[in-house]
Amino acid sequence: MKNLAAARPAPASDLRARIDALGPWFQNIRIHGVETAPDHFLGDYPAFKFARFADALPEDLEGRSVLDIGCNAGFYAFEMKRRGAGEVLGIDSDERYLAQARFAAEALGFDDVRFENRSVYDVAALGRRFDIVIFMGVLYHLRHPLLALDLIREHVAGEYMLFQTMQQGSDAVAEVPEDHPFHMPGTFDPPAYFNDPGYPKLHFIERQFANDWTNWWAPNAAASQAMLRAAGFTIEANPESEVYWCRVAEVPYAEYGPAAVYPAKGDAA
């Protein structure tokens, strides 16, 4: 039986005022009929996006623990709680988003959903693993994206990860060799597959993307998938072009040492 939280109604006028005082909101969350971002430039975001891949996730999460990294105002944390998840923890490094999330949790009656100010690079300090890790809309904002995936796999990913990143370029995925041959410059042309649209490419954005200077990376589909595999995740579903439902797997080349070049120390369960 799902452990659904009881809602706490509040006067609409008071609710509107409190929501506006915490704005602007990036996530549109309905709180007793009042929307937090009714004029969002993307529409009813992220609800419309979630609707595209919601069926790929287990409907019943009773007793499962969930870590939402880059939780923003808590939309996905609340959706997991609605599916009966047990412990749900959201982390973000933006205090405004955390204030929004805590307010929304209180207003919606999700008293047992917790939120903490932490970076993805700090996950080792949590000292434990979670059944499901949500890592959506974060990778392309990071200066060190593969390190973040390594740290998630090494310290907090217990069984599954729901992953999303902005992608640009081809959706094709090319076959690449197990071992790339070395060549001296000028001796012969580099292999043609490096120019294949389906070769894994992580496009670096030096300045801004969509007027946001924190949008640093835009992988193509092949790069997203290759990075997930390299960090120790196997893709079980790709229900929406930028969304991947992954299971924890063996980390490639683990016998040679930790994958994270700068591993954060912590007690991993």
MINUSE-743223 format. One line per field, with one value per residue (C-alpha): x, y, z; residue number from 0; residue in three letters. Coordinates in pm, whole numbers, plus 50000, padded with zeros to 5 digits. Example, Ala and Ser with C-alpha at 12.3 -4.5 7.8 and 13.67 -1.06 7.14 Angstrom:
2
x c(51230  51367)
y c(49550  49894)
z c(50780  50714)
n c(0  1)
res c(Ala  Ser)
//
This chain:
269
x c(50000  50145  50227  50062  50104  49799  49761  49731  49499  49565  49376  49449  49537  49787  49930  49974  50153  50390  50468  50539  50763  50985  50997  51101  51032  51182  50954  50579  50427  50054  49991  49620  49530  49780  50069  50416  50522  50205  50386  50687  50850  50848  50484  50380  50735  50848  50509  50471  50821  50767  50450  50661  50867  50673  50572  50938  50969  50824  50471  50511  50820  50705  50994  51251  51501  51550  51821  51731  52052  51988  51634  51536  51190  51132  50905  51063  51115  50741  50655  50862  50687  50351  50461  50516  50892  51016  51309  51339  51626  51673  52000  52080  52343  52094  51932  51642  51545  51580  51352  51096  51124  51082  50781  50621  50686  50518  50222  50168  50206  50526  50682  50923  51085  51414  51625  51991  52239  52494  52678  52694  53065  52981  52770  53037  52965  52616  52789  52528  52361  52006  51787  51718  51925  51765  52021  51825  51908  52244  52525  52547  52579  52892  53254  53347  53062  53226  53368  53013  52893  53191  53118  52750  52837  53110  52921  52541  52395  52248  52044  51894  51955  51712  51932  51865  52089  52052  52167  52269  52374  52289  52072  52266  52496  52793  52988  53333  53638  53724  54074  54154  54479  54755  54910  55189  55076  55120  55172  54815  54470  54293  54015  53697  53478  53590  53385  53085  52778  52715  53059  53040  53090  53069  53030  53188  53003  53258  53019  52641  52364  52008  52141  52277  52650  52628  52534  52882  52822  52593  52662  52514  52313  52614  52820  52545  52521  52898  52954  52690  52852  53201  53082  52936  52570  52383  52092  51770  51537  51557  51191  51248  51533  51731  51615  51779  51667  51987  52090  52416  52672  53039  53272  53494  53864  53786  54068  54313  54184  53908  53737  53710  54034  53977  53767  53585  53643  53346  53208  53021  52777)
y c(50000  50337  50582  50888  51209  51405  51750  52063  52316  52687  52998  53054  53421  53343  53057  53280  53543  53292  53131  53468  53568  53267  53327  53306  52933  52711  52417  52454  52267  52263  52331  52296  52428  52715  52690  52804  52898  52937  53149  52919  52970  52592  52550  52314  52217  51963  51786  51762  51615  51367  51246  51128  50882  50825  50475  50369  50397  50144  50244  50113  50234  50129  50130  50238  50511  50796  51061  51354  51534  51889  51867  52227  52285  51915  51810  51468  51408  51457  51235  50955  51002  50980  50639  50526  50577  50556  50787  51070  51319  51610  51799  52122  52394  52681  52805  52966  52634  52462  52721  52656  52280  52296  52523  52298  51989  52151  52279  51942  51747  51567  51624  51333  51453  51615  51872  51959  52204  51981  51965  51650  51652  51613  51297  51083  51269  51115  50789  50557  50430  50486  50245  50511  50818  51095  51297  51509  51845  51873  51721  52003  52264  52099  52185  51822  51606  51263  51309  51366  51041  50856  50988  50899  50543  50510  50644  50672  50467  50149  49999  50246  50596  50818  51039  51329  51576  51831  51674  51837  51685  51351  51086  50819  50582  50453  50133  50222  49998  49838  49987  50298  50270  50524  50710  50963  51302  51323  50950  50875  51022  50975  50714  50830  50727  51035  51239  51006  51195  50895  50895  51001  51378  51605  51956  52224  52556  52823  53109  53082  52852  52989  53294  53072  53083  52762  52548  52408  52081  51934  51567  51390  51076  50850  51046  51038  50663  50610  50825  50632  50301  50434  50538  50194  50211  49999  50161  49965  50213  50531  50636  50995  51123  51276  51047  50720  50467  50296  50009  49994  49774  49690  49986  49930  49880  49885  49637  49921  50147  50402  50553  50899  51085  51297  51066  51229  51017  50875  50553  50374  50108)
z c(50000  49904  50179  50031  50230  50337  50184  50392  50235  50271  50158  49788  49836  50110  49905  49599  49806  49965  49629  49467  49758  49686  49310  49042  49017  48747  48824  48790  49083  49159  49526  49603  49261  49263  49015  49111  48754  48545  48284  48239  47899  47843  47944  48222  48303  48413  48430  48052  48020  48302  48132  47837  48041  48365  48253  48234  48613  48860  48953  49308  49494  49839  50082  49822  49912  49663  49625  49396  49294  49174  49306  49228  49384  49445  49158  49105  49476  49529  49233  49383  49715  49542  49416  49772  49812  50168  50237  49986  50004  49765  49738  49560  49591  49538  49859  49673  49516  49853  50016  49742  49788  50165  50130  49868  50081  50381  50179  50009  50333  50240  50581  50549  50226  50328  50146  50202  50053  49885  49555  49346  49421  49793  49770  49937  50261  50268  50360  50210  49896  49772  49577  49315  49225  49019  48823  48580  48427  48605  48395  48141  48419  48562  48497  48561  48431  48415  48764  48888  48730  48878  49227  49203  49100  49361  49662  49635  49347  49491  49209  48960  48825  48635  48418  48183  48006  47732  47404  47077  46748  46599  46767  46577  46764  46564  46617  46748  46788  47120  47092  46888  46691  46749  46458  46425  46288  45914  45863  45757  45783  46117  46120  45948  46240  46435  46187  46201  46335  46562  46721  47091  47110  47412  47272  47489  47516  47601  47665  47684  47567  47581  47769  48047  48114  48325  48024  47960  47777  47511  47439  47143  47215  47163  47417  47681  47648  47639  47949  48141  48050  48131  48479  48553  48446  48197  48013  48056  47886  47679  47694  47584  47371  47658  47939  48044  48305  48418  48642  48836  48658  48679  48633  48329  48412  48785  48841  48769  49044  49118  48816  48972  48906  49217  49435  49726  50032  50214  50354  50077  50192)
n c(0  1  2  3  4  5  6  7  8  9  10  11  12  13  14  15  16  17  18  19  20  21  22  23  24  25  26  27  28  29  30  31  32  33  34  35  36  37  38  39  40  41  42  43  44  45  46  47  48  49  50  51  52  53  54  55  56  57  58  59  60  61  62  63  64  65  66  67  68  69  70  71  72  73  74  75  76  77  78  79  80  81  82  83  84  85  86  87  88  89  90  91  92  93  94  95  96  97  98  99  100  101  102  103  104  105  106  107  108  109  110  111  112  113  114  115  116  117  118  119  120  121  122  123  124  125  126  127  128  129  130  131  132  133  134  135  136  137  138  139  140  141  142  143  144  145  146  147  148  149  150  151  152  153  154  155  156  157  158  159  160  161  162  163  164  165  166  167  168  169  170  171  172  173  174  175  176  177  178  179  180  181  182  183  184  185  186  187  188  189  190  191  192  193  194  195  196  197  198  199  200  201  202  203  204  205  206  207  208  209  210  211  212  213  214  215  216  217  218  219  220  221  222  223  224  225  226  227  228  229  230  231  232  233  234  235  236  237  238  239  240  241  242  243  244  245  246  247  248  249  250  251  252  253  254  255  256  257  258  259  260  261  262  263  264  265  266  267  268)
res c(Met  Lys  Asn  Leu  Ala  Ala  Ala  Arg  Pro  Ala  Pro  Ala  Ser  Asp  Leu  Arg  Ala  Arg  Ile  Asp  Ala  Leu  Gly  Pro  Trp  Phe  Gln  Asn  Ile  Arg  Ile  His  Gly  Val  Glu  Thr  Ala  Pro  Asp  His  Phe  Leu  Gly  Asp  Tyr  Pro  Ala  Phe  Lys  Phe  Ala  Arg  Phe  Ala  Asp  Ala  Leu  Pro  Glu  Asp  Leu  Glu  Gly  Arg  Ser  Val  Leu  Asp  Ile  Gly  Cys  Asn  Ala  Gly  Phe  Tyr  Ala  Phe  Glu  Met  Lys  Arg  Arg  Gly  Ala  Gly  Glu  Val  Leu  Gly  Ile  Asp  Ser  Asp  Glu  Arg  Tyr  Leu  Ala  Gln  Ala  Arg  Phe  Ala  Ala  Glu  Ala  Leu  Gly  Phe  Asp  Asp  Val  Arg  Phe  Glu  Asn  Arg  Ser  Val  Tyr  Asp  Val  Ala  Ala  Leu  Gly  Arg  Arg  Phe  Asp  Ile  Val  Ile  Phe  Met  Gly  Val  Leu  Tyr  His  Leu  Arg  His  Pro  Leu  Leu  Ala  Leu  Asp  Leu  Ile  Arg  Glu  His  Val  Ala  Gly  Glu  Tyr  Met  Leu  Phe  Gln  Thr  Met  Gln  Gln  Gly  Ser  Asp  Ala  Val  Ala  Glu  Val  Pro  Glu  Asp  His  Pro  Phe  His  Met  Pro  Gly  Thr  Phe  Asp  Pro  Pro  Ala  Tyr  Phe  Asn  Asp  Pro  Gly  Tyr  Pro  Lys  Leu  His  Phe  Ile  Glu  Arg  Gln  Phe  Ala  Asn  Asp  Trp  Thr  Asn  Trp  Trp  Ala  Pro  Asn  Ala  Ala  Ala  Ser  Gln  Ala  Met  Leu  Arg  Ala  Ala  Gly  Phe  Thr  Ile  Glu  Ala  Asn  Pro  Glu  Ser  Glu  Val  Tyr  Trp  Cys  Arg  Val  Ala  Glu  Val  Pro  Tyr  Ala  Glu  Tyr  Gly  Pro  Ala  Ala  Val  Tyr  Pro  Ala  Lys  Gly  Asp  Ala  Ala)
//
